[in-house]
């Protein structure tokens, strides 16, 4: 199903089916503009101030962002997640660093938490670095970077790969520009609940000074990207679940990365979030995992695969007050066009 059928107003023009490499020119990718909404997050001059606002106490105080992250009920399955063109892949880049192990699986160095403020309160979601020309791109859920209640981006957005107990082993990466689908930005349609965020070079404290540690993917590698893939494939999903189940039980601390592994299927329709074409897997992740990457062909030895989704909703599908599924928007050609636009943007030098 093409989500334009849901729109109240159809913009002129159409999305360009993305079949080119990441290095494609911006002029080519710009044809996807009717499906893309891009917004600025922070200027280069404000990077140190934004990073400095995230003290250890603020990081520890941040809670999982529950706005639009979970649902309970007896859901009907949707059968509308389908390709809108040829399947495609953009290759990942691995590095030799380790983020530890969990149940004999090497955890990816690309995955971490994004932190942000809403009404002055600190929150977090999960996210991952992905392949881009300038090594500066993060993928997360749309609701983790755009406040649909106020129709504006969240404040103080940063990405900390390899986050663990308020530590930033590879630096703090301040968000420069965000890119979402038009339907999520304008109509709060969770069938397009994904975002690509360009970040500035990472910075770290060296005594009282901030030090530029370089581009994100030079430090942690980058996941590849996949679109128009058929459901029924096994994926690893990584994230930092921490919120309680609907019955109040808190099964995760959120301080360490967790994973699920299962086969995707055409997921439940969730009318309250306008979801008609998600994919889903069986998984007991709770809120906090929002934005975490769904990785096809994940290599434990190389710690990379192909991003083919992000956690959008935690679902209690049998209404027993326990989350038993997570779902993601289906990544189609429109998703790929927005990604490839973002993957070719330079955030500029730090000042």
C-alpha positions, 0 to 999 in steps of 0.5 A: 500500500502506498501511504499517499492514499492516507493523505488528506492533501497530495503534494505535487510530484512523486518519489524517486525510486531509490536504486543508486549508490550512497554516493549519488548526487544531491540533485538526483535525491532531491526528487524525493522531496515531496515525501521528505520533511527535513528540519534543523536541530542544532548549529555547529556553534552550539555543539559544545553547549548541547553536549555539555547539557548532558551531564552524567546526572542528566543521562542517568535521569533520562527515562524512556520516551513513552509517547507513541511507543506501546499499545495493547489490545486484540489486533487484526493482522495487516497484509499491506506491507509490500514492495513498491519496486526492486529490492536494494542493499547498501553495504555496511562498514565494520571496525575492529572494536567490541561493544561486548557480548550478550548470550554469545552474540557480539553486540554492535558498536554502532548501536547506542542511545539517543537523548533529548529533552521534551518540555525540559525533561530528559528522555532517551530512545535507541538508535544506530549509526548507518552507512553514509557518504560523510560517515555522519548518519543515525537511524532511529524512530520518528517519534524519538526526534520529532514531537508530534504534540508540538509539531517540532523537533525535540530539543538537545538531541544527541547520539551516544554509541555504546552507551553504558551506565552514563558513559560515552566510550566513543564520544557524544554526537550532536544532531544537526539535521533530521529527516522524516517522511512527510506522512509522519511529520504532517499526519502522525502516521506511524507507518512512517515512524522512522528518522535519519539524523545527520550528526556533527563530529563527536566530541569528548571531554579532555579535562576542561576542554572538548576534543573533536574525535572525528566522524561517527562511522570512523569510530564505530562503523556503520550498518548497511541499509536494505529496502523492499525486502520480503517479510519472513526473514530472520532479523536481529533487533538491538536496543535499550528496553527499560520501560515496564510492561503494561502490568507494571513489571520492569524486566529490563534496566535499560543500562545495557544493550539487549537483542531479540532474534526472530522472523519478520511477518506482516504485523498487526494493524494498530488504528490508534497510530494509523498503522496499516503496514508494519512488519513485526517479530515476537519479542518482549522488548519494552519502551526504551527500545524505540528506534533500535535497529532491525538488522538483516544478515547480521554477522556476529563476528563483524558486528554489522548487517543491513538496517531493514527497520527500526522499533516503532511500537511495543505491542501486547497482542493478546491483551494480557498486559505483557508486551509480546511483539515489536513492530517496525515501519516497512522500508520501501522505495520512499524510505530508501529515497529519504535515506539516500538524501540524508546519506549524502549531506555534510554537516560541516566542520565544528567551530 
